């Protein structure tokens, strides 16, 4: 499961989040993995990816991705630096082992997307909330039962991540303060359209094939 969130950078960050989401979908397709966009908003996207080798394929994507460019919407030609945060979550094999269902509130509602008449007239969209933590997941689709199951899977994954992060923060609060969510510190990768390269800050690898990266060729970096 990949969560992609726009951070610092305003409109260009939101645009970059969408571009990165599309690149991940293409990457999954090239690897023969099954992928599905299960949530989208103006600034956030969630992709469910399954198949052999999925964890290895996306293991290095978690963190902050920085884009440097002159956005298409920039009329004055100014350079922008924007940030997108990516979280890679492992979906649970069994919900009953990872999520106390008596702590979860489930609500159904009419869909608000472009899914057609069924979404507009039937309460097929599902919102689940973990009461103790306040973590919420919303899934908008035609099949209410499937939406509920998927929402619970994602909720369990996010809850596990939240607990893991809390444990890490307790061990190293000073370090956690330096990698604020959505800021430019703690970078994973920089996509520099101005100078035409992509740099992976963890491995030091660099490629000039920036266009191919956004066609899903993350193997190049």
LUMMI-131311 format. One line per 5 residues: number of its first residue (from 1); their letters; for each residue y, z, x of C-alpha. Coordinates in nm, 4 decimals, decimal comma. Layout:
N
NUM) a) Y/Z/X  ... .
//
This chain:
221
1) xxxxx) 0,0000/0,0000/0,0000  0,3394/-0,0991/0,1369  0,6675/0,0457/0,0119  0,9741/-0,1513/0,1213  1,3159/0,0068/0,0645 .
6) xxxxx) 1,6641/-0,1241/0,1406  1,8689/0,1198/0,3465  2,1932/0,0916/0,5413  2,3668/-0,2427/0,4970  2,4373/-0,2867/0,1270 .
11) xxxxx) 2,3717/-0,6283/-0,0248  2,2292/-0,7758/0,2952  1,9843/-0,4879/0,3273  1,8646/-0,5563/-0,0273  1,8282/-0,9255/0,0555 .
16) xxxxx) 1,6362/-0,8432/0,3731  1,4021/-0,6122/0,1793  1,3105/-0,9039/-0,0471  1,2627/-1,1404/0,2489  1,0415/-0,8902/0,4299 .
21) xxxxx) 0,8382/-0,8358/0,1132  0,7760/-1,2098/0,0796  0,6794/-1,2284/0,4479  0,4228/-0,9507/0,4005  0,2729/-1,1308/0,1016 .
26) xxxxx) 0,2384/-1,4461/0,3132  0,0895/-1,2447/0,6004  -0,1737/-1,0970/0,3703  -0,2576/-1,4440/0,2389  -0,2989/-1,5825/0,5922 .
31) xxxxx) -0,5398/-1,2989/0,6719  -0,7434/-1,3610/0,3590  -0,6415/-1,0277/0,2077  -0,5774/-0,9716/-0,1602  -0,2165/-0,8742/-0,2267 .
36) xxxxx) -0,0157/-0,7965/-0,5362  0,3492/-0,7105/-0,5935  0,3144/-0,4080/-0,8214  0,6753/-0,2875/-0,8316  1,0145/-0,4425/-0,7745 .
41) xxxxx) 1,3728/-0,3385/-0,8295  1,7056/-0,4439/-0,6843  1,6415/-0,2537/-0,3618  1,2725/-0,1527/-0,3504  0,9333/-0,3244/-0,3592 .
46) xxxxx) 0,5723/-0,2075/-0,3540  0,2796/-0,4263/-0,2483  -0,0854/-0,3372/-0,2981  -0,3032/-0,4982/-0,0306  -0,6816/-0,4739/-0,0161 .
51) xxxxx) -0,9557/-0,6284/0,1932  -1,1363/-0,5926/0,5214  -0,9077/-0,4992/0,8091  -0,6059/-0,4209/0,5916  -0,5222/-0,0918/0,7651 .
56) xxxxx) -0,5309/-0,2495/1,1097  -0,3222/-0,5464/0,9928  -0,0330/-0,3331/0,8664  -0,0661/-0,0254/1,0889  0,2447/-0,1070/1,2967 .
61) xxxxx) 0,4754/-0,1910/1,0052  0,5636/0,1641/0,9035  0,9181/0,2550/1,0057  1,2656/0,1037/1,0160  1,3257/-0,2688/1,0445 .
66) xxxxx) 1,6694/-0,3892/1,1523  1,8201/-0,7316/1,0854  2,1259/-0,8661/1,2703  2,2855/-1,1800/1,1298  2,5709/-1,3395/0,9415 .
71) xxxxx) 2,4522/-1,3138/0,5792  2,4641/-1,6198/0,3554  2,6985/-1,4263/0,1283  2,9430/-1,3514/0,4118  3,2467/-1,5762/0,3595 .
76) xxxxx) 3,4357/-1,4607/0,6706  3,1536/-1,5162/0,9180  3,1216/-1,1497/1,0104  2,8035/-1,0219/1,1730  2,6096/-0,7561/0,9853 .
81) xxxxx) 2,3434/-0,5079/1,0920  2,1226/-0,3895/0,8068  1,8175/-0,1651/0,7786  1,5021/-0,1698/0,5675  1,2493/0,1151/0,5694 .
86) xxxxx) 0,8787/0,0367/0,5315  0,6121/0,2933/0,4453  0,2414/0,2120/0,4762  0,0298/0,4282/0,2455  -0,3469/0,4615/0,2176 .
91) xxxxx) -0,4638/0,4497/-0,1429  -0,7237/0,7156/-0,2301  -1,0852/0,6179/-0,2892  -1,1188/0,8793/-0,5632  -0,8279/1,0174/-0,7645 .
96) xxxxx) -1,0047/1,3384/-0,8628  -1,0232/1,4415/-0,4968  -0,6590/1,3759/-0,4138  -0,4610/1,4433/-0,7311  -0,4703/1,7321/-0,9798 .
101) xxxxx) -0,4297/1,5426/-1,3059  -0,3197/1,8557/-1,4933  -0,0066/1,8496/-1,2749  0,0774/1,4928/-1,3756  0,2906/1,3831/-1,6705 .
106) xxxxx) 0,2165/1,0346/-1,8058  0,4634/0,8475/-2,0255  0,4451/0,4970/-2,1693  0,7412/0,2773/-2,2557  0,8376/-0,0794/-2,3223 .
111) xxxxx) 0,8623/-0,3001/-2,0179  1,2082/-0,4008/-1,9012  1,1111/-0,6927/-1,6783  1,0673/-1,0628/-1,7482  0,7086/-1,0295/-1,8631 .
116) xxxxx) 0,7408/-1,1913/-2,2026  0,7069/-1,0711/-2,5609  0,4129/-0,8387/-2,4993  0,6159/-0,6305/-2,2564  0,9133/-0,6205/-2,4883 .
121) xxxxx) 0,7239/-0,5104/-2,8019  0,4346/-0,3014/-2,6683  0,4618/0,0203/-2,4659  0,2569/-0,1138/-2,1768  0,4766/0,0136/-1,8921 .
126) xxxxx) 0,3692/0,3486/-1,7468  0,5661/0,6202/-1,5694  0,3755/0,9040/-1,4024  0,5391/1,2136/-1,2563  0,3908/1,4846/-1,0364 .
131) xxxxx) 0,5586/1,7918/-1,1862  0,5495/2,0253/-0,8818  0,7081/1,7721/-0,6444  0,9016/1,5510/-0,8850  0,7529/1,2341/-0,7300 .
136) xxxxx) 0,7575/0,9521/-0,9861  0,5902/0,6115/-1,0004  0,6738/0,3402/-1,2542  0,4519/0,0365/-1,3120  0,5601/-0,2427/-1,5426 .
141) xxxxx) 0,2901/-0,4856/-1,6552  0,1016/-0,6194/-1,9556  -0,2082/-0,3983/-1,9298  -0,1289/-0,0324/-2,0008  -0,4661/0,0996/-1,8794 .
146) xxxxx) -0,4433/-0,0883/-1,5494  -0,0806/0,0169/-1,5067  -0,1795/0,3822/-1,5495  -0,4637/0,3629/-1,2971  -0,2452/0,1857/-1,0416 .
151) xxxxx) 0,0420/0,4295/-1,0949  -0,1910/0,7253/-1,0379  -0,3284/0,5667/-0,7192  0,0211/0,5115/-0,5822  0,1298/0,8615/-0,6864 .
156) xxxxx) -0,1656/1,0129/-0,5004  -0,0810/0,8102/-0,1888  0,2867/0,9064/-0,1969  0,2013/1,2705/-0,2563  -0,0326/1,2677/0,0439 .
161) xxxxx) 0,2385/1,1083/0,2566  0,4949/1,3630/0,1376  0,2677/1,6531/0,2285  0,1920/1,5012/0,5687  0,5611/1,4530/0,6397 .
166) xxxxx) 0,6344/1,8115/0,5348  0,3721/1,9367/0,7786  0,5158/1,7255/1,0603  0,8672/1,8439/0,9798  0,7551/2,2046/1,0009 .
171) xxxxx) 0,6215/2,1382/1,3509  0,9212/1,9428/1,4726  1,2354/1,9750/1,2580  1,4647/1,8782/1,5435  1,2911/1,5452/1,5910 .
176) xxxxx) 1,2791/1,4756/1,2171  1,6563/1,5191/1,1987  1,7010/1,2327/1,4450  1,5126/0,9736/1,2364  1,7033/0,9915/0,9091 .
181) xxxxx) 1,5598/0,7648/0,6408  1,7266/0,4246/0,6178  1,9443/0,4648/0,9300  1,9289/0,2597/1,2499  1,7604/0,5262/1,4648 .
186) xxxxx) 1,3844/0,5189/1,5212  1,3641/0,1391/1,4990  1,0310/-0,0401/1,4749  1,1520/-0,3973/1,5004  1,4786/-0,5920/1,5272 .
191) xxxxx) 1,5185/-0,9383/1,3745  1,8173/-1,0911/1,5533  1,9130/-1,4187/1,3866  2,2310/-1,4434/1,5941  2,0427/-1,4783/1,9237 .
196) xxxxx) 1,7211/-1,6088/1,7699  1,4547/-1,3517/1,8496  1,2391/-1,0730/1,7061  1,1814/-0,7626/1,9200  0,9140/-0,4988/1,8590 .
201) xxxxx) 1,0539/-0,1714/1,9917  0,7136/-0,0014/2,0079  0,5318/-0,2614/2,2156  0,8229/-0,4386/2,3842  0,6925/-0,7745/2,2606 .
206) xxxxx) 0,9498/-1,0417/2,1832  0,9308/-1,3854/2,0216  1,1832/-1,6602/1,9561  0,9810/-1,7866/1,6588  1,1799/-1,5860/1,4082 .
211) xxxxx) 1,1336/-1,8434/1,1325  0,7559/-1,8258/1,1671  0,7636/-1,4469/1,1409  0,9130/-1,4803/0,7932  0,6369/-1,7247/0,7049 .
216) xxxxx) 0,3922/-1,4403/0,7564  0,3120/-1,4909/1,1264  0,3379/-1,1256/1,2272  0,0574/-1,1907/1,4744  0,3215/-1,3527/1,6974 .
221) x) 0,4827/-1,0149/1,7618 .
//
